[in-house]
Amino acid sequence: MHHSTLTGRIAAFLNHAEIRTPLFFLEKLLPEDAEVYVVGGALRDLLIHELHGRGPETEDIDLFIGNLADEFDLESRMLSGRCLPTELGGIRWLPEHTRYAFDLCRLQDFMIFRKYALQPNLKNLLASVDFTFNAIIYDRTSETLHESCCVQAIRQRLLDFNSTMFYTREMVAYRALMLRSKTGFILSEAVFDFLKTNVDVEVLTFINNLLCARQTRDRAKAVLSDYLRISRFKDYRTYSQGADEFSP
């Protein structure tokens, strides 16, 4: 899919009333020179639908905001909705009259940037996105699209690492398993090896607790069952030969 076509699809998606209205409210609160980036999940889901005809339903919109002063407090300005903290340095904004949650993060607050002492800019943001199918950014200010092997990964239905700048192994494992369950995509060898090597009792307990806190019982059960199925394969070769997700 050509970038110009995809950019048009994204612009149309963001123009839906349930997204357009909260975005307009947010952008009116920001300084004129603020930079608003739509990142990952919602764009990934849209592209999956475009390339495969069906895919996961979008539940939230991830927004990173650049060029904000350190004293600019996002949460205090979200007067029309409830806010909750997120693990990676931002807030989850729940505006009224929309089914979508909006995850907001100032670029300088992104925990990956803080952990690895990265400059808060677009180039580093794209490079630090966890998985390739999430490595897609729409710049609202310039109306431009940036991606790093995202389209290719989605076309191949592949769940692979875009970055190895991990926040914690627990969160990486949780996100990998959640996204594997959500998309049905094939694990790359690197992600398969990561799960086989890093998911011990401590990590599995963390994942189970987070699933119980955030997901429905059925979703939590499905994610854990999928992990147990994957863990039974002794190596990537047997996984690639025997896993259902490799079937056409």
C-alpha positions, 0 to 999 in steps of 0.5 A, spaced: 500 500 500 502 506 497 504 511 503 499 516 500 493 512 500 495 509 507 495 517 509 488 518 506 485 512 510 488 515 517 486 522 516 479 519 514 479 515 520 481 520 525 476 525 522 470 520 525 466 524 530 468 520 536 476 521 535 475 528 531 472 531 537 476 529 543 482 531 538 480 538 537 478 539 544 486 536 546 489 540 541 485 547 543 489 546 550 496 545 547 500 551 545 500 552 537 507 549 536 506 543 540 507 537 536 501 531 536 503 524 534 498 518 533 502 512 534 502 505 533 495 501 536 490 504 532 494 505 526 496 498 526 489 495 527 487 500 521 492 497 516 491 490 518 483 491 516 486 494 510 491 489 508 487 483 510 480 485 510 479 484 518 482 485 524 482 487 531 477 492 534 481 499 536 479 500 543 484 506 544 488 512 541 496 513 543 498 520 542 505 523 544 506 530 544 512 534 543 515 541 544 511 541 551 515 545 556 516 541 562 511 545 567 505 544 562 501 539 565 497 535 561 492 531 566 490 538 570 487 540 563 483 534 562 477 537 565 472 534 561 474 527 562 477 522 567 484 520 567 488 514 569 496 514 570 499 509 565 506 505 566 510 508 561 510 515 563 503 518 560 496 518 562 489 515 560 484 520 558 477 517 558 473 523 554 465 523 554 461 521 548 466 516 545 468 509 546 475 510 545 480 511 550 486 516 549 493 515 552 497 521 552 504 522 553 509 528 553 515 526 549 520 527 554 516 523 559 516 517 555 519 512 560 524 509 554 527 516 553 528 516 560 531 510 561 536 510 555 537 518 555 534 519 549 532 526 546 525 526 545 524 527 538 520 523 532 526 519 530 527 516 536 520 515 538 520 511 531 526 507 533 524 506 540 517 503 538 517 496 541 514 491 535 515 492 528 507 492 526 507 498 531 512 502 528 508 507 525 507 514 526 502 519 523 504 527 525 498 531 525 501 537 525 505 536 518 500 530 516 505 526 514 506 518 515 512 515 518 513 507 519 519 502 519 517 495 516 510 496 519 507 495 513 511 489 511 510 486 518 503 486 517 503 484 510 507 478 513 502 477 519 509 477 523 510 479 530 517 481 531 521 486 535 522 493 532 527 495 538 530 492 543 530 498 548 526 494 553 523 498 559 522 491 563 522 484 561 515 483 564 512 488 560 515 486 554 512 479 555 505 481 557 505 486 551 508 480 546 502 475 549 497 480 549 498 482 542 499 475 539 492 473 542 489 480 539 492 479 532 493 472 531 500 474 528 506 469 527 511 470 532 518 471 529 524 467 532 527 473 536 520 474 540 519 466 540 526 466 543 525 472 548 518 468 551 522 462 552 528 465 555 525 470 559 518 468 562 519 464 568 515 464 575 516 471 577 514 474 570 508 469 569 505 471 576 506 479 573 503 477 567 497 473 570 496 479 575 496 484 570 491 480 566 486 479 572 487 487 573 486 489 566 482 484 562 476 480 562 476 473 565 475 470 558 481 474 555 486 473 560 484 465 560 485 466 552 492 469 553 495 464 558 492 458 554 496 461 548 502 462 552 502 455 554 501 452 547 507 456 545 511 454 551 510 447 549 514 447 542 521 446 544 524 450 539 522 455 533 523 450 528 518 446 531 513 452 533 514 454 525 512 447 523 506 446 528 503 452 530 496 453 528 498 461 526 502 458 520 496 455 517 494 459 511 
